[in-house]
Amino acid sequence: MTTIKELSNLSGRRALITGATGGLGRVFADTLAEQGADLILVDLPDSDFQALSKSLIKGWGIKVEIRSCDLEVQSQRTDLIEELLHSGLGLDILINNAAFVGTSDLLGWSVPFEDQSINTWRRALEVNLTAVFDLSKGLSPLLKISKGGSIVNIASIYGMRGPDWSLYEGTSMGNPAAYAASKGGLIQLTRWLATTVSPGIRVNAISPGGVFRNQPGEFVKRYESKTPLGRMASEEDFRGAIAYLASDLSRYVTGVNIAIDGGWSIW
């Protein structure tokens, strides 16, 4: 009988994480490193790769590669894909984590609906959805021949549910249409891919609930009052799900979206 330890072991596998230096990206990287995976960290050119890379190598003794890539730029995505296809090193896991989020400081983004700009809408869909399609398609030849090909897309509860605007009253926070639309599209793309690239690759999604990042107190209080577990999430709350979906613990799971939201989406 296969043990849980064996199923969760990623030694000898190689995982690519986009948005790797962000809050969730760092937790995903550390989790997969603890499981033994070698990592390819992908993020914007000015990201703090070195501190994260040193921490992962020192903590877990894995191999870490760094790739600067602006996922909004198709030519940079193409270069990244081509480099990986011709590296001869293979790829087993793809974590599509990078995104413009609700707090991003973009012109015409976290503003009233009538002020949201079409240019920012297009930028958000390019990063949050089109780049995921592009990387998943381009890297599927490697994932199909891997030891356990797995794609994990990081969606959102706002790809599942409409926003409760009362949460934002009296704050400068918002909930952009492009964020919700792109994350909803990502959940459906997950289902579509799961039937298309099977059986060689499993494709699943995680939909995080609100993560506490020093939001205004009134927002936090309202949010927590609507959450059955009574608190916002921390990045640490997502370790279990990424460990599960990236590894053979979930070897008979595909096309699933797991809401990790403290019960928010059950209402």
N, C-alpha and C positions, 0 to 999 in steps of 0.2 A: 504493500500500500504506500502511495506517495504521501510524504509528510507535508504539512503546511510550510515548514521551513524550505523544503525543496521547491514547492510551487511558487513561493515568493522570491526565490533566488534569481537575480538577474546577472550573475557573474557570466562574463563572456558575451553579454549583449551590449548594444550601443544605442543610446537614446539621444534624440535631438529635442531641445526645448526652446521654443521661441519666447521672447519676452523674459529671458532667463534671469535677468538681474532685478526684476521687479519683485514686489512682495510675495506674490504667489509663486512666481518663477523660481525664486530662491528656495522656497520650501519644497517644490517639486524636485529641484535639482538635488537637494540634500537627501530627500527621501529615496530617490532612485539610486543615488550614490551609496546610501546605506545598504540597499539591496544588492549592490555589487556592480551596477551598470556603469560603463564608461559613458562620458557625456560630451555632447556637442552643444555649447551654449551660444545661442543666437540672440542678438539684440542690436539696438542702434549703435552707431560708431562711437558715440561719446559715453557709452555705458561703463559702469565700474566692474569690468570683467575680472580684473586681477585679484581683487580682494576675495570675490566669490570663488574663483578658481583655486587660489591658495588654500582657502578653507576646506574645500572639497577634497583636494589632494591630501592635505594634512590629516583630515578627519577620517577619510575612508580609503585612502591608498589607491584611488582609481585614476584612469587617464581622462584628462579634460582637454578638449579643443575649443577654441574661441573663434566665432565667425561674426564679424560685423555685417549687418544687413538691414537696410531700411525696407521693411516689407511692403511699404506703400509704393515702392518703385519696382515695376515688373522686371526691368533689366537686372536689378540686384538679386531678385528672387531667382531668375534664370541662372545667373552666375553661381549662386549657392547650390542650386539643384545639380548643375553640370559638374561642379567641383565634387560633390558627394557621389554622383553616379560613377565618376572616373577615379575615385580615390582607392578603390579596391578593398575598402574596409567594411563595407556593408552597413546596414541600418536595420534595427529591430523595432524601435519605438519612436513614434512621432507625437510630441505633445504640442498641439497648436494653442498656445496660451497668450501670445501677444495680441493686444487690442487697444483701441481707443475706448476709454471707459467713461462713466458718467461724470467723473471729476476732472477729466482732461481739460486743460486750459487752451481751448480752441475757439477762434472767432466764430460766432454763430452756432455754438454747440450747446452749452448748458444755459440756455436762455429761453424765454417764452416761445411757444410754437411759431408764432408769426415772425419771429426774428431768427429762427434757425435757417442756416444758409444751405443752398443746394451744393455748394462747393464742399462744405464740411460733411454733408451727407455722403457725397461721393468718396471723400477721403476715408470716412469711417467704414463704408462698405468694402472699400479696397483692402483695408488692413484686416477688418474683423471677419470678412467672409471670402472675398476673392483670393486673398493670399492663402487662406486655408485650402480652398479648392486647388490652387496652383501647386502648393507644396505636396498635398496629398496625391495629386495626379502625377507630378513629376518624380516623387520618391517611391511611388507604389512598386516599380520594378524591383527595388531593393527590399522593400518590406515583404513582398510576396515570397521571396526566397530566404527569408530570415528564419531564425530559430522559433520565433513566436510573434509574428508581425502584429503590432497593435498601434492604432491611432486613437489618441484621446483629445477631444476638442473641448475647450473651456468655454462654455456658454454662460448663461445667467438665468436667474429666476425671472428677469424681465424679458427673456425670450419665451417665457411660459405664461406670464400673467401681465395684465395691464398695470400701470403705476397707480398708486394711491396718492393723489396730489396733496392730501391733507398732511402727509408726512413732511412736506417741504415748506409749509407755510411759515413765514417769518425768517427764512434762511435764504442764502444765495445759491443753494443747491438746486439741481434740476434733474430731468430724466429725458435725455434727447431721443427723438423719434428714431434717429439712425442707429442708436445703440440697441434699442428694443428690436427694430426690424432686422438688424444684422445678426443678433443673437438668436432670434426666432428662426431666421434662415439657417443659421449654423446647426441648430437642433435638427431641422429637416434634412440638411445636407448629411448629417451624421447617419440618419436612417437610410438615406439614398445610397451613401457609400457602403453601408453595412451589407446591403443586398448586392452591390455591384462588384466589390473587391473580395467577397467571400469565395472560397473558404480560406484563402491564404492570409487574409488580413482581417482582424477584428476592428471595428470602429465603434467607439462609445463616446459619450459626452458627460461632463460634470457641469451642473448649473449651481454656482455658488449663490448663497444669499448675501445680504449686506455684511461686509467686513468692517469692523471697527477701525477707523483711521482718523481719530480725533475730530469727527464730525461735530457740528453744533449740538450742544446738550439737549435742546428741545427736539431735534431730529432723533437723536439716539433714544430718548425716553419714549417717543411715539413708536419708533420702530420696535423696540423691545417689548412694548405693551401688546403688540400684534404678533409676537413670536412665541409659540408655545414653550420653547425652552428658555424664554425670558432674557435673552442676551443677543447681541450681535456676534458674528463669527470672528475668530482670529485665523490667521494664516495656518496655524497648526492644525486646525480642524479639518484640513483637506489632505493631510498626509495619508490617512487610511484609504481614501478613495483612489488616489493616484497610485498607491502601491498595489491596490487590488486590480485596477483596470490595466495597468502596464504589464502586469506579470501573469503567470499561468494560474494564479488564484482565480482569474476570471476567464479561463480558457474556453468555456462554453457560453460566454456572454458577448453578444454583439447587438448593435442597434439600440442600446439602452441610454437613456439620459437620467443621471442620478442627481436629484436635487439635494444639495447639502445646505440647508437653510434654517435649521432649528425648528422646522415645521411650518415656516411661513406660508408655503404654497398649498397647504392642506385646506385652507379656508375656502 
